[in-house]
Amino acid sequence: MTSTNITTTHDRIDPRPILEQAIATGGAVVAAVRADQLSAPTPCAEMDVRAMLGHLVGVLDRIAALGRGDDPFAVAESPVDDDGWAEAWAAASRRVADAWRDDAVLERPMALPWIQGTGADVLASYFSELTVHTWDLATATGQDPDWDDTVVNAALAVRDFLPAENRLAMFEEISTAMGLDEVAVPFAEAIAVPDDAPAIDRLVAWNGRDPRP
């Protein structure tokens, strides 16, 4: 595993380098997906590989919307040609970097149904979603990424916004806040794994994925 250098801004850990590395890991996995794998199932039962790719690009666009001060829930996942996912990921990554370039955005008050705080706090809450869904995509397509220790540990450090039990109630509340007609349940109940399991296994297990082959 690799490790990302952490910088600080106004005595606060700057989440942007960590997010950048999470995006880079995701980009490597996205680029390695083959056309014949797009209809394969993923560990996220409601999504095949194509749908997971669209969701991941959509996550980046929601992060960019937050940085711009726009409504992230108004972001619609745009159709992408089957051979255009790497380019779509790269373009969305640039939108994220542009939207969060100004240090002042890190101090701006922000709120989502599952977290309230500064821009830095809200940005850090996406470490887990990006990494877990990258794992979903990698698992579905037979990839073994070089997980960055700093990213995975940072995702574990902010996991407490997701309760260990009764997650359906939380997702019902979030789905209502987002105006969804159906309840979206992207992360099931936590799965028990040994305390000395690899960090990536502990992260995905906390998010309801079974890391065991």
C-alpha positions in Angstrom: 0.0 0.0 0.0 1.1 3.6 -0.6 0.7 6.7 1.6 -0.3 10.2 0.8 1.4 13.3 2.2 -0.9 15.3 4.4 -0.9 19.1 4.4 -2.5 21.5 6.8 -4.5 24.7 6.3 -5.1 27.1 9.2 -4.1 24.3 11.7 -6.6 21.9 10.1 -5.8 18.9 8.0 -6.5 19.7 4.4 -8.7 17.0 3.0 -8.0 17.9 -0.6 -4.7 15.9 -1.1 -6.4 12.8 0.5 -9.5 13.2 -1.8 -7.1 13.7 -4.8 -5.5 10.4 -4.0 -8.8 8.6 -3.6 -9.9 10.0 -7.0 -6.6 8.9 -8.5 -7.1 5.3 -7.2 -10.6 5.4 -8.5 -9.4 6.7 -11.9 -7.0 3.8 -12.2 -9.7 1.3 -11.5 -12.2 3.0 -13.9 -9.6 3.0 -16.7 -9.0 -0.7 -16.4 -12.7 -1.7 -16.8 -13.2 -3.7 -20.0 -16.2 -3.2 -22.2 -17.3 -6.9 -21.7 -17.5 -6.2 -17.9 -20.0 -3.4 -18.0 -23.0 -5.6 -17.3 -21.4 -7.6 -14.6 -22.9 -7.4 -11.0 -21.1 -5.5 -8.3 -21.2 -6.0 -4.5 -23.7 -3.1 -4.4 -26.7 -5.3 -5.3 -28.6 -2.5 -7.1 -25.8 -1.6 -9.5 -24.0 -3.4 -12.3 -20.6 -2.1 -13.4 -22.0 0.4 -15.8 -24.4 1.8 -13.2 -21.5 1.9 -10.6 -19.4 3.9 -13.0 -22.2 6.4 -13.5 -22.7 6.6 -9.8 -19.0 7.3 -9.1 -18.8 10.0 -11.7 -22.0 11.4 -10.2 -20.4 11.4 -6.7 -17.5 13.6 -8.1 -20.0 16.0 -9.7 -21.9 16.3 -6.3 -18.6 17.0 -4.6 -17.9 19.7 -7.2 -21.4 21.2 -6.8 -20.7 21.5 -3.0 -17.5 23.4 -3.6 -19.3 25.8 -6.0 -22.1 26.4 -3.5 -24.6 24.6 -5.7 -27.2 22.0 -4.6 -25.5 18.6 -4.9 -28.9 16.8 -4.9 -29.7 18.7 -8.1 -26.9 16.9 -9.9 -28.1 14.4 -12.5 -26.0 11.5 -13.7 -25.3 12.2 -17.4 -25.2 9.3 -19.9 -21.7 8.3 -21.0 -20.6 6.2 -24.0 -19.3 2.8 -23.0 -15.8 3.7 -24.2 -15.9 7.1 -22.5 -15.7 6.4 -18.8 -12.1 7.2 -18.2 -12.5 10.6 -20.0 -15.7 11.3 -18.0 -13.9 10.5 -14.7 -11.0 12.8 -15.7 -13.3 15.6 -16.6 -15.3 15.2 -13.3 -12.0 15.2 -11.4 -11.0 18.5 -12.9 -14.4 20.0 -11.9 -13.8 18.9 -8.3 -10.3 20.4 -8.2 -11.5 23.7 -9.7 -14.5 23.9 -7.3 -12.3 23.4 -4.2 -9.2 25.2 -5.2 -9.8 28.3 -3.0 -8.8 27.6 0.7 -11.8 29.6 1.8 -14.2 26.9 0.7 -12.8 24.7 3.4 -14.1 27.1 6.1 -17.5 27.7 4.5 -20.4 26.2 6.5 -22.0 23.3 4.7 -24.7 20.8 5.5 -25.9 17.4 4.1 -28.5 15.2 5.6 -25.8 13.1 7.3 -23.3 15.8 8.3 -23.0 19.5 9.1 -19.8 21.4 9.5 -17.2 23.2 7.5 -16.4 22.5 3.9 -13.4 20.5 5.1 -15.7 18.4 7.3 -18.1 17.7 4.5 -15.4 17.0 2.0 -13.8 14.5 4.3 -17.1 12.6 4.6 -16.7 11.5 1.0 -13.5 9.6 1.6 -15.5 6.5 2.6 -18.1 6.6 -0.2 -15.5 7.0 -3.0 -13.2 4.3 -1.6 -15.9 1.8 -0.9 -17.5 2.2 -4.3 -14.0 2.0 -5.9 -13.6 -1.3 -4.0 -17.1 -2.4 -5.4 -15.9 -1.6 -8.9 -12.5 -3.3 -8.5 -14.1 -6.4 -7.0 -16.6 -6.6 -9.8 -13.9 -6.4 -12.4 -11.2 -8.5 -10.9 -8.8 -5.7 -9.9 -6.6 -5.4 -6.9 -5.7 -1.7 -6.5 -2.8 -0.3 -4.6 -4.9 1.1 -1.8 -3.4 4.3 -0.2 -3.0 3.8 3.6 -3.7 7.5 4.3 -6.9 7.5 2.3 -8.3 4.3 3.8 -7.4 5.3 7.3 -8.9 8.7 6.8 -12.1 7.0 5.5 -12.1 4.8 8.6 -11.7 7.9 10.8 -14.8 9.5 9.5 -17.0 6.4 9.4 -19.0 7.3 12.5 -21.6 9.3 10.6 -22.9 5.9 9.5 -24.5 4.1 12.4 -23.5 0.5 13.1 -27.1 -0.7 13.2 -30.5 0.2 11.9 -29.2 2.0 8.9 -32.5 1.7 7.0 -33.9 4.5 9.2 -31.0 6.8 8.4 -31.4 6.1 4.7 -35.1 6.7 4.8 -34.5 10.1 6.3 -31.8 10.9 3.7 -33.9 9.7 0.8 -36.8 11.9 2.0 -34.4 14.9 2.2 -33.2 14.2 -1.3 -36.8 14.0 -2.6 -36.4 10.4 -3.8 -39.5 8.3 -4.4 -37.7 5.2 -3.2 -35.4 4.6 -0.3 -31.8 4.2 -1.5 -29.8 1.9 0.8 -26.2 2.0 -0.6 -24.6 0.5 2.6 -26.0 -2.5 4.5 -25.4 -3.3 8.1 -21.8 -3.6 9.2 -20.1 -7.0 8.9 -17.8 -8.2 11.7 -14.2 -8.8 10.7 -11.1 -9.3 12.9 -9.5 -6.1 14.4 -6.3 -7.0 12.7 -7.8 -7.3 9.2 -6.4 -5.0 6.5 -7.7 -1.5 6.7 -9.5 -1.8 3.4 -11.3 -4.9 4.6 -12.3 -3.2 7.8 -13.6 -0.2 5.8 -15.7 -2.1 3.4 -17.0 -4.4 6.1 -18.2 -1.4 8.1 -20.1 -0.4 5.0 -21.8 -3.7 4.7 -19.6 -5.4 2.2 -18.1 -8.9 2.9 -14.3 -8.6 2.1 -13.8 -12.3 2.1 -13.6 -14.0 -1.3 
